[in-house]
Amino acid sequence: MANWKHINTDPEKDLLSIGALFETGKIKKMYDIAELYPTKIIKLLGINSERYSVKLANPEKFMVSEILRMAYILNVDPNLIFNVIQAETEKTIINKVAQHKNKHAK
């Protein structure tokens, strides 16, 4: 469970199941949660459905504050979400850095 200083004492029960999926390592890509209570997550994150879909497909676009809010509403350690995003986007990030490095080396 998350170790929040001001713990969410009234978590949404259905969202706890998503948190459990993160905790057990069942979520491999952020888009894996796309069909799991999207309306409720969107409302609690404070973003619209189009932005949510874009960010699930391109998780490097999630802002830190959105990841922290998501962790809070799912009642999980934010590092579990960060780990999924890092694993999913690592190759893309490395390639982008290499492109910029090559571009500026010339």
C-alpha positions as CSV (number, residue, x, y, z in Angstrom):
1,M,0.0,0.0,0.0
2,A,1.0,3.6,-0.5
3,N,2.7,5.3,2.4
4,W,1.1,8.7,2.1
5,K,1.5,11.1,5.0
6,H,-2.1,12.0,4.7
7,I,-3.5,8.7,3.6
8,N,-6.7,8.5,1.5
9,T,-9.0,7.2,4.2
10,D,-11.9,6.9,1.8
11,P,-10.5,5.3,-1.4
12,E,-12.9,4.3,-4.2
13,K,-13.3,0.6,-3.6
14,D,-13.4,-0.3,-7.3
15,L,-10.2,1.6,-7.9
16,L,-8.4,-0.4,-5.3
17,S,-8.5,-3.3,-7.7
18,I,-6.5,-1.3,-10.2
19,G,-4.0,-0.5,-7.5
20,A,-3.7,-4.2,-6.7
21,L,-2.9,-4.9,-10.4
22,F,0.0,-2.5,-10.1
23,E,1.2,-4.0,-6.8
24,T,1.2,-7.6,-8.3
25,G,3.0,-6.5,-11.5
26,K,0.1,-7.4,-13.8
27,I,0.2,-3.9,-15.4
28,K,2.9,-3.9,-18.0
29,K,1.8,-0.9,-20.0
30,M,-0.3,2.0,-18.9
31,Y,-2.8,1.3,-21.6
32,D,-3.6,-1.9,-19.8
33,I,-5.8,0.2,-17.5
34,A,-7.6,2.0,-20.3
35,E,-10.9,0.0,-19.9
36,L,-10.8,-0.1,-16.1
37,Y,-13.1,2.6,-14.7
38,P,-11.9,5.3,-17.1
39,T,-14.7,7.8,-16.3
40,K,-14.0,7.7,-12.6
41,I,-10.2,8.0,-13.0
42,I,-10.6,10.8,-15.5
43,K,-12.9,12.7,-13.1
44,L,-10.5,12.2,-10.1
45,L,-7.4,13.1,-12.1
46,G,-9.1,16.2,-13.4
47,I,-8.3,15.7,-17.1
48,N,-10.5,15.0,-20.1
49,S,-11.0,11.6,-21.7
50,E,-9.0,12.5,-24.9
51,R,-5.9,13.6,-22.9
52,Y,-6.2,10.5,-20.7
53,S,-6.2,8.2,-23.8
54,V,-3.2,10.0,-25.3
55,K,-1.3,9.7,-22.1
56,L,-2.1,6.0,-21.7
57,A,-0.8,5.4,-25.2
58,N,2.2,7.7,-24.7
59,P,2.9,7.5,-20.9
60,E,5.9,9.7,-21.0
61,K,3.4,12.6,-21.5
62,F,2.0,12.1,-18.0
63,M,3.0,14.9,-15.7
64,V,4.5,14.0,-12.3
65,S,1.5,15.6,-10.6
66,E,-0.9,13.4,-12.6
67,I,1.1,10.3,-11.6
68,L,1.1,11.3,-8.0
69,R,-2.7,11.9,-8.1
70,M,-3.2,8.6,-9.8
71,A,-1.2,6.8,-7.2
72,Y,-3.2,8.6,-4.5
73,I,-6.6,7.6,-5.9
74,L,-5.4,4.0,-6.6
75,N,-3.9,3.9,-3.1
76,V,-0.5,2.7,-4.4
77,D,3.1,3.7,-4.1
78,P,3.8,6.2,-7.0
79,N,7.0,4.3,-7.8
80,L,4.9,1.3,-9.1
81,I,3.4,3.6,-11.7
82,F,6.7,5.3,-12.5
83,N,8.3,1.8,-13.0
84,V,5.6,0.8,-15.5
85,I,6.1,4.1,-17.4
86,Q,9.9,3.8,-17.3
87,A,9.9,0.2,-18.6
88,E,7.4,1.0,-21.3
89,T,9.2,4.2,-22.6
90,E,12.9,3.4,-21.9
91,K,13.7,2.5,-25.6
92,T,11.9,5.6,-26.9
93,I,13.6,7.9,-24.5
94,I,17.1,6.4,-25.3
95,N,16.5,6.8,-29.0
96,K,15.3,10.4,-28.6
97,V,18.4,11.3,-26.6
98,A,20.7,9.6,-29.1
99,Q,19.0,11.5,-32.0
100,H,19.5,14.8,-30.2
101,K,23.1,13.9,-29.3
102,N,23.9,13.0,-32.9
103,K,22.2,16.2,-34.2
104,H,24.2,18.4,-31.9
105,A,27.5,16.5,-32.5
106,K,27.7,17.6,-36.1
